């Protein structure tokens, strides 16, 4: 069993332990320390899984759908650690811990294989492009998850229910979430970060494409879906900044933007690798 698989299993166990500590309010210091340690272990698991030396002396980025999910959840944890210094969003941990544990288990069970795409790092610009692309995708995926949470919370606000008197796990999760206004501010910041990263990814991609193919942008589905997604998020940010756009339509278009970005890579890779067993 390789180190990256072992580390993913360890990270999954640490997330489960964090979930148990979360139930005890007096364990805040221990929870925070273990949270940081888990982020480090999870980060090493993603790094060792993603970057592998090739036979030609070049480092290769190995990625598949399972590792993409693990990377996204790891970045989501880092984003929580940053946002928690500004806002009281402890309720998100009730969602992050089980989702992150599941993502680590999936990444350990389905590690990158010979069928997974392997991308040799040819030069520094190519490395910058790939890193910003991964981070942009993960941040925007986090925005999509945030939108789903807001949709659920908005549904319960429109149908007032005393969730504090309900004992179901789902009711407790909803009751623990931050107020909708706080989540809207978070979503706006997440989209801004994702849009900036996606912009850098597109700009560096132009240089890479010119160097490797002699064209500004390749004519393929990845380019089309990525540019369309970039336009949607740009319009959403302008609309929110100038006209104060918000509400369900704003959330739906955020999901549409993510869906296009999802199709640009992960969706097609999942179909090829898992359903069709093709590279």
C-alpha positions in Angstrom: 0.0 0.0 0.0 1.5 3.3 -1.1 2.1 6.3 1.3 -0.6 8.4 -0.3 -3.3 5.7 0.2 -2.2 5.2 3.8 -2.3 9.0 4.4 -5.8 9.2 3.0 -6.9 6.5 5.3 -5.3 8.2 8.3 -6.9 11.5 7.3 -10.3 9.8 7.1 -9.9 8.5 10.7 -8.8 11.9 11.9 -11.9 13.5 10.4 -14.0 10.9 12.2 -12.2 11.7 15.5 -12.8 15.4 14.9 -16.5 14.6 14.4 -16.6 13.0 17.9 -14.7 15.9 19.5 -17.1 18.4 17.9 -19.9 17.0 20.1 -18.0 18.1 23.2 -18.0 21.9 23.6 -15.1 21.8 26.2 -12.7 20.3 23.7 -12.2 23.5 21.6 -8.4 23.8 21.9 -7.9 20.1 21.2 -10.4 20.3 18.3 -8.5 23.2 16.8 -5.1 21.5 17.1 -6.3 18.3 15.6 -8.1 20.2 12.9 -4.7 21.8 11.8 -2.9 18.5 12.1 -5.6 16.8 9.9 -5.3 19.6 7.3 -1.5 18.9 7.1 -2.0 15.1 6.8 -4.7 15.5 4.2 -2.5 18.0 2.3 0.4 15.5 2.2 -1.9 12.8 1.0 -3.1 14.9 -1.9 0.4 16.0 -2.7 2.0 12.5 -2.8 -1.0 11.2 -4.8 -1.0 14.0 -7.3 2.8 14.6 -8.0 4.8 11.5 -9.1 8.2 11.3 -10.8 8.1 9.9 -14.3 10.5 7.7 -16.2 11.7 10.6 -18.2 12.9 12.6 -15.2 9.9 15.0 -15.3 7.4 15.3 -12.5 4.0 14.2 -13.5 0.6 15.4 -12.2 -1.6 12.4 -11.8 -5.3 13.2 -11.3 -8.6 11.4 -11.4 -12.1 12.1 -10.2 -11.6 10.7 -6.7 -8.5 12.7 -6.1 -10.3 15.8 -7.4 -12.9 15.4 -4.7 -10.3 14.9 -2.0 -8.4 18.0 -3.1 -11.6 20.0 -3.2 -12.5 19.0 0.4 -9.0 19.7 1.6 -9.1 23.2 0.1 -12.6 23.6 1.6 -11.1 22.9 5.0 -8.4 25.5 4.5 -11.0 28.0 3.4 -12.9 27.3 6.6 -9.8 27.8 8.7 -9.4 31.2 7.2 -13.1 32.3 7.3 -13.5 31.1 10.9 -11.1 33.9 11.9 -13.6 36.4 10.5 -17.0 34.8 11.1 -18.7 32.5 13.5 -19.2 29.5 11.2 -18.6 26.5 13.5 -21.8 24.9 12.2 -20.0 24.2 8.9 -17.9 21.6 10.7 -20.9 19.3 11.0 -20.9 19.1 7.2 -17.1 19.3 6.5 -16.0 16.4 8.7 -18.2 13.7 7.3 -17.8 14.9 3.7 -14.0 15.2 4.1 -13.8 11.7 5.7 -15.8 10.2 2.8 -13.7 12.0 0.2 -10.5 10.6 1.8 -12.0 7.1 1.8 -13.0 7.4 -1.9 -9.5 8.7 -2.8 -7.9 5.8 -0.9 -10.1 3.2 -2.6 -9.9 4.7 -6.1 -6.3 6.1 -6.3 -5.0 7.3 -9.7 -4.2 4.3 -11.9 -2.8 3.7 -15.4 -6.2 4.8 -16.8 -6.0 8.1 -15.0 -4.7 11.1 -16.8 -1.0 11.9 -16.3 0.3 15.3 -17.2 4.1 15.8 -17.3 5.2 19.2 -16.1 7.1 20.6 -19.1 8.1 24.0 -17.7 7.3 26.5 -14.9 4.5 28.2 -16.8 2.7 24.9 -17.3 3.1 24.1 -13.6 1.6 27.5 -12.7 -1.3 27.0 -15.1 -2.1 23.5 -13.7 -1.9 24.6 -10.1 -4.2 27.6 -10.6 -6.6 25.5 -12.6 -6.9 23.0 -9.8 -7.4 25.7 -7.2 -9.9 27.5 -9.3 -12.0 24.4 -9.9 -11.9 23.4 -6.2 -12.9 26.9 -5.0 -15.8 27.1 -7.4 -16.9 23.6 -6.4 -16.9 24.9 -2.8 -19.1 27.8 -3.9 -21.5 25.3 -5.5 -21.7 23.4 -2.2 -22.3 26.7 -0.4 -25.2 27.4 -2.8 -26.8 24.0 -2.0 -26.6 24.7 1.7 -28.2 28.1 1.2 -31.0 26.6 -0.9 -31.8 24.1 1.9 -31.6 26.8 4.6 -33.8 29.2 2.5 -36.4 26.4 2.2 -36.7 26.1 5.9 -36.8 29.9 6.4 -39.8 30.0 4.0 -41.5 27.3 6.0 -40.8 28.2 9.6 -40.1 25.1 11.7 -38.7 24.9 15.3 -35.7 22.8 14.4 -34.4 23.0 18.0 -37.3 20.6 19.0 -36.5 18.1 16.3 -34.0 15.3 17.1 -33.2 14.1 13.5 -29.6 14.5 12.4 -30.7 16.5 9.4 -32.6 19.0 11.5 -29.6 19.4 13.8 -27.4 20.0 10.9 -29.7 22.7 9.5 -30.1 24.3 12.9 -26.3 24.5 13.4 -25.7 26.4 10.2 -24.7 30.1 10.2 -27.4 32.7 9.3 -28.3 33.1 5.6 -26.8 36.7 5.5 -23.5 35.4 6.7 -23.5 32.7 4.1 -24.3 35.2 1.4 -21.2 37.2 2.3 -19.1 34.1 2.3 -20.4 33.0 -1.1 -19.6 36.4 -2.6 -16.0 36.1 -1.3 -15.7 32.5 -2.5 -16.9 33.5 -6.0 -14.4 36.4 -6.1 -11.5 34.1 -5.2 -12.6 31.4 -7.7 -13.1 34.0 -10.5 -9.6 35.5 -9.9 -8.0 32.0 -9.9 -9.9 31.0 -13.0 -8.8 34.3 -14.7 -5.1 33.5 -13.9 -5.7 29.9 -15.1 -7.0 31.2 -18.5 -4.2 33.7 -18.9 -1.5 31.2 -18.2 -3.3 28.7 -20.4 -3.0 31.1 -23.3 0.8 31.2 -22.9 0.9 27.4 -22.6 -1.2 26.9 -25.6 0.9 29.3 -27.7 4.0 27.5 -26.6 2.8 24.0 -27.2 0.3 24.3 -30.1 0.9 27.8 -31.6 -2.7 28.9 -31.0 -4.1 31.3 -28.4 -6.8 28.8 -27.2 -7.4 25.2 -28.3 -10.8 24.5 -29.8 -12.1 21.8 -27.5 -14.8 21.2 -24.9 -12.5 22.2 -22.0 -11.9 25.7 -23.4 -15.5 26.2 -24.3 -17.0 25.2 -21.0 -14.2 27.0 -19.0 -14.7 30.3 -20.9 -18.5 30.1 -20.6 -18.2 29.5 -16.9 -15.8 32.4 -16.5 -18.2 34.8 -18.3 -21.1 33.6 -16.0 -19.1 34.3 -12.8 -17.8 37.6 -14.1 -21.4 38.8 -14.8 -22.6 37.5 -11.4 -19.8 39.5 -9.6 -20.6 42.7 -11.6 -24.3 42.3 -11.0 -23.8 41.8 -7.2 -21.3 44.7 -7.0 -23.4 47.3 -9.0 -27.0 46.2 -8.7 -26.9 44.1 -5.6 -28.0 40.9 -7.3 -29.0 38.1 -4.8 -31.7 35.5 -4.3 -32.5 32.2 -5.9 -31.7 33.3 -9.5 -28.2 34.3 -8.4 -27.7 31.0 -6.7 -29.0 29.0 -9.7 -26.6 30.8 -12.0 -23.8 30.0 -9.6 -24.6 26.3 -9.9 -24.8 26.6 -13.7 -21.3 28.2 -13.8 -20.0 25.3 -11.7 -21.7 22.7 -13.8 -20.0 24.0 -16.9 -16.6 23.9 -15.2 -17.4 20.4 -13.9 -18.1 19.3 -17.5 -14.8 20.9 -18.5 -12.9 18.2 -16.7 -14.2 16.1 -13.8 -17.5 15.1 -15.4 -15.9 13.8 -18.6 -13.0 12.1 -16.7 -15.5 10.2 -14.5 -17.4 9.0 -17.5 -14.2 7.9 -19.3 -12.5 6.3 -16.3 -15.3 4.7 -14.3 -18.2 4.1 -16.8 -16.3 3.5 -20.1 -12.9 2.4 -18.6 -11.1 4.6 -21.1 -8.3 7.1 -20.8 
